[in-house]
Amino acid sequence: MFDIRDFIDDLARSVAFLSRIHMPQRHFVNFDGRLSRAVRAFPLAGLLIVLPAAAIVSVFSALDVSPLFTAFAAVAVQALITGALHEDGLSDTADGLGGGRTREKALVIMKDSRIGSYGAVALILSFGLRVSALSAVLPLVSPTGAGLLVLAAAALSRTAMVWHWSKLPPARHDGVAASAGEPQASAVTFALISGVVSSAILLLLSGASLPATVLAIAAFAVTVPAFSQIVDGKIGGHTGDTIGATQQLTEIAVFAALALAI
């Protein structure tokens, strides 16, 4: 039975886990740190976390600010609010998968806080691809539509995290992802359905065409299984870093699809 109070608790816990936003302590009473059920709220948490960036995009677009500057500002605000959590995951994953010849070596590299050449290149490409794709799309939609596009990508990319998390076992048993628990099947289903449906609605409301909407969701549907297969083959399971990397790769794929289709 769906309990709205439990869902609000899950939402608060998800926002706190995915960002630096402080949530009221009442949502963490008797909370053991496990997110097995709370992941169902990831898509909505993504919308709340990215809402300031979406608002900036809408306002700047209405004021005819340069699309390139607007896109950079949006990505920068997201990184500030999340503490660059997902970017850090992408960087560590790129270093581990690129530099580790064995599973054990890859996991050691991913746990190292230092950034290697693979990680640096991954960050450059992530910021560059997201900014360039978003700036290409902004002039083609209304200011309100521009903000809705950013929100749609946020919901889909957080849904992608849940999907990747649920597809693979933990690669190690002492990491952040392992301590947060395995997602419940019902929570994963709820996140997938709510994330995809809400993103499709936001994309259509933004003024994106039906083919563009379908292509964006298809980009999400292809990116997560493909990346999960690569990760499984290399380290045999997920980590907190690969979950964060999934968010980044999905956001890149969605923005790229929109830039190609709108």
C-alpha positions as CSV (number, residue, x, y, z in Angstrom):
1,M,0.0,0.0,0.0
2,F,1.4,3.4,-1.0
3,D,2.0,5.7,2.0
4,I,2.6,9.3,1.1
5,R,4.5,9.9,4.3
6,D,6.9,7.1,3.6
7,F,7.4,8.5,0.1
8,I,8.1,12.0,1.4
9,D,10.7,10.4,3.7
10,D,12.2,8.6,0.7
11,L,12.3,11.8,-1.3
12,A,14.1,13.7,1.4
13,R,16.6,10.9,1.8
14,S,17.1,10.7,-1.9
15,V,17.7,14.4,-2.2
16,A,20.2,14.3,0.6
17,F,22.0,11.3,-0.9
18,L,22.2,12.9,-4.4
19,S,23.1,16.4,-3.5
20,R,24.4,18.8,-0.8
21,I,21.0,20.0,0.1
22,H,20.2,19.6,3.8
23,M,16.9,18.1,4.5
24,P,14.9,18.2,7.8
25,Q,16.1,15.8,10.4
26,R,12.6,14.4,11.0
27,H,12.9,12.4,7.7
28,F,15.9,10.5,9.1
29,V,14.5,9.2,12.3
30,N,15.3,5.5,12.6
31,F,17.0,5.6,9.2
32,D,19.8,3.1,8.9
33,G,21.3,4.6,5.7
34,R,19.9,2.0,3.4
35,L,18.2,3.3,0.2
36,S,16.6,0.0,-0.9
37,R,13.1,1.5,-1.0
38,A,14.1,5.2,-1.3
39,V,15.5,4.8,-4.8
40,R,11.9,4.9,-6.0
41,A,12.1,8.7,-5.4
42,F,15.3,9.3,-7.4
43,P,13.5,10.7,-10.5
44,L,11.5,13.2,-8.5
45,A,14.6,14.0,-6.4
46,G,16.4,14.7,-9.7
47,L,13.7,17.2,-10.6
48,L,14.0,19.1,-7.3
49,I,17.8,19.1,-7.4
50,V,18.0,20.5,-10.9
51,L,15.1,23.0,-10.5
52,P,17.4,26.0,-9.8
53,A,19.4,25.2,-13.0
54,A,16.2,24.8,-15.0
55,A,15.0,28.2,-13.7
56,I,18.2,29.8,-14.7
57,V,17.9,28.4,-18.2
58,S,14.4,29.7,-18.5
59,V,15.2,33.2,-17.2
60,F,18.4,33.6,-19.2
61,S,16.7,32.3,-22.4
62,A,13.9,34.9,-21.8
63,L,16.5,37.6,-21.5
64,D,18.2,36.5,-24.7
65,V,21.4,35.6,-22.9
66,S,23.9,33.7,-25.0
67,P,22.9,30.0,-25.3
68,L,26.4,28.9,-24.7
69,F,26.8,31.0,-21.5
70,T,23.3,29.8,-20.4
71,A,24.2,26.2,-20.9
72,F,27.5,26.6,-19.0
73,A,25.7,28.3,-16.1
74,A,23.1,25.5,-15.9
75,V,25.8,22.8,-15.8
76,A,27.8,24.8,-13.3
77,V,24.9,25.3,-10.9
78,Q,24.1,21.5,-11.1
79,A,27.7,20.7,-10.2
80,L,27.6,23.1,-7.2
81,I,24.3,21.7,-5.9
82,T,25.4,18.1,-6.2
83,G,28.9,18.8,-5.0
84,A,30.1,17.4,-8.4
85,L,29.2,14.0,-7.0
86,H,28.3,12.4,-10.3
87,E,31.3,14.1,-12.1
88,D,33.5,12.5,-9.4
89,G,32.0,9.1,-10.1
90,L,32.5,9.5,-13.9
91,S,36.2,10.5,-13.4
92,D,37.0,7.6,-11.0
93,T,35.2,5.2,-13.3
94,A,37.0,6.3,-16.4
95,D,40.4,6.0,-14.5
96,G,39.5,2.5,-13.2
97,L,38.1,1.1,-16.4
98,G,40.7,2.7,-18.6
99,G,43.8,2.1,-16.5
100,G,43.0,-1.1,-14.6
101,R,44.2,-4.2,-16.5
102,T,42.6,-6.5,-13.9
103,R,39.4,-6.3,-11.8
104,E,41.4,-5.8,-8.6
105,K,43.6,-3.1,-10.1
106,A,40.5,-1.2,-11.6
107,L,38.8,-1.2,-8.2
108,V,42.0,0.1,-6.5
109,I,42.3,2.9,-9.0
110,M,38.6,3.8,-8.7
111,K,39.0,4.2,-4.9
112,D,42.0,6.6,-5.4
113,S,40.9,10.2,-5.0
114,R,43.5,11.4,-7.4
115,I,42.4,12.2,-11.0
116,G,44.3,10.4,-13.8
117,S,44.4,11.1,-17.5
118,Y,41.3,9.0,-18.3
119,G,39.4,10.8,-15.6
120,A,40.5,14.2,-16.8
121,V,39.5,13.5,-20.4
122,A,36.2,12.1,-19.2
123,L,35.4,15.3,-17.3
124,I,36.3,17.5,-20.2
125,L,34.2,15.5,-22.6
126,S,31.3,15.5,-20.1
127,F,31.2,19.2,-19.6
128,G,31.9,19.9,-23.3
129,L,29.3,17.6,-24.7
130,R,26.5,18.6,-22.3
131,V,27.1,22.3,-22.7
132,S,27.4,22.2,-26.5
133,A,24.4,20.0,-26.9
134,L,22.2,22.0,-24.6
135,S,23.3,25.3,-26.1
136,A,22.4,23.9,-29.6
137,V,18.9,23.1,-28.3
138,L,18.1,26.3,-26.4
139,P,17.4,28.6,-29.4
140,L,14.9,26.1,-30.8
141,V,12.5,26.1,-27.9
142,S,10.7,28.7,-25.8
143,P,12.3,29.9,-22.5
144,T,9.8,27.7,-20.5
145,G,10.4,24.8,-22.8
146,A,14.2,25.2,-22.3
147,G,13.7,24.7,-18.5
148,L,11.5,21.7,-19.0
149,L,14.1,20.1,-21.2
150,V,16.7,20.4,-18.4
151,L,14.2,18.9,-16.0
152,A,13.4,16.0,-18.3
153,A,17.1,15.1,-18.6
154,A,17.4,15.3,-14.8
155,A,14.6,12.8,-14.3
156,L,15.9,10.4,-16.9
157,S,19.5,10.5,-15.7
158,R,18.5,9.8,-12.1
159,T,16.2,7.0,-13.3
160,A,19.2,5.6,-15.1
161,M,21.1,5.4,-11.8
162,V,18.5,3.2,-10.3
163,W,18.4,1.0,-13.3
164,H,22.2,0.5,-13.4
165,W,22.2,-0.1,-9.6
166,S,19.6,-2.8,-9.9
167,K,21.2,-4.6,-12.9
168,L,24.5,-5.5,-11.3
169,P,25.6,-6.9,-7.9
170,P,28.0,-4.8,-5.8
171,A,31.6,-5.0,-7.1
172,R,32.9,-4.7,-3.5
173,H,31.2,-5.1,-0.2
174,D,32.7,-2.1,1.6
175,G,31.7,0.7,-0.7
176,V,29.0,3.4,-0.6
177,A,26.7,1.5,-2.9
178,A,27.0,-1.7,-1.0
179,S,26.3,0.0,2.3
180,A,23.2,1.7,0.8
181,G,21.7,-1.7,0.1
182,E,20.2,-3.3,-3.0
183,P,17.2,-1.6,-4.6
184,Q,13.9,-3.3,-4.0
185,A,12.3,-4.7,-7.2
186,S,9.1,-2.7,-6.6
187,A,11.1,0.5,-6.0
188,V,13.0,0.0,-9.3
189,T,9.8,-0.6,-11.2
190,F,8.3,2.5,-9.7
191,A,11.3,4.6,-10.5
192,L,11.5,3.4,-14.1
193,I,7.9,4.0,-14.8
194,S,7.6,7.3,-13.1
195,G,10.9,8.5,-14.5
196,V,10.2,7.7,-18.1
197,V,6.6,8.9,-18.0
198,S,7.4,12.2,-16.3
199,S,10.4,12.8,-18.7
200,A,8.2,12.1,-21.7
201,I,5.5,14.5,-20.5
202,L,8.1,17.2,-19.8
203,L,9.7,16.8,-23.2
204,L,6.4,17.0,-25.0
205,L,5.4,20.1,-22.9
206,S,8.7,21.7,-23.8
207,G,7.9,21.8,-27.4
208,A,10.1,18.8,-28.4
209,S,8.6,16.8,-31.2
210,L,7.4,13.3,-30.7
211,P,10.4,11.9,-32.7
212,A,12.8,13.9,-30.5
213,T,11.1,12.7,-27.4
214,V,11.3,9.1,-28.5
215,L,14.9,9.5,-29.5
216,A,15.8,11.0,-26.1
217,I,14.1,8.1,-24.2
218,A,15.8,5.6,-26.6
219,A,19.2,7.2,-25.8
220,F,18.5,6.5,-22.1
221,A,17.3,2.9,-22.9
222,V,20.5,2.1,-24.9
223,T,23.0,3.9,-22.7
224,V,22.3,2.2,-19.4
225,P,22.4,-1.5,-20.6
226,A,25.4,-0.8,-22.8
227,F,27.4,0.9,-20.0
228,S,26.3,-1.7,-17.4
229,Q,27.6,-4.5,-19.7
230,I,31.0,-2.8,-20.0
231,V,31.2,-2.3,-16.2
232,D,30.1,-5.9,-15.5
233,G,32.7,-7.2,-17.9
234,K,35.5,-5.1,-16.3
235,I,34.8,-5.2,-12.6
236,G,31.9,-7.6,-12.2
237,G,29.4,-5.3,-10.5
238,H,28.5,-1.7,-9.7
239,T,30.1,0.8,-7.4
240,G,29.0,4.2,-6.2
241,D,31.3,5.6,-8.9
242,T,29.7,3.6,-11.7
243,I,26.2,4.7,-10.5
244,G,27.3,8.3,-10.7
245,A,28.9,7.8,-14.1
246,T,25.6,6.3,-15.3
247,Q,23.9,9.6,-14.5
248,Q,26.5,11.6,-16.4
249,L,26.5,9.4,-19.5
250,T,22.7,9.3,-19.7
251,E,22.5,13.1,-19.4
252,I,25.0,13.4,-22.2
253,A,23.1,10.9,-24.4
254,V,19.8,12.7,-23.8
255,F,21.0,16.1,-24.5
256,A,22.8,14.8,-27.6
257,A,19.7,13.1,-28.9
258,L,17.7,16.3,-28.4
259,A,20.3,18.3,-30.2
260,L,20.2,15.9,-33.2
261,A,16.4,15.6,-33.3
262,I,14.8,18.9,-32.3
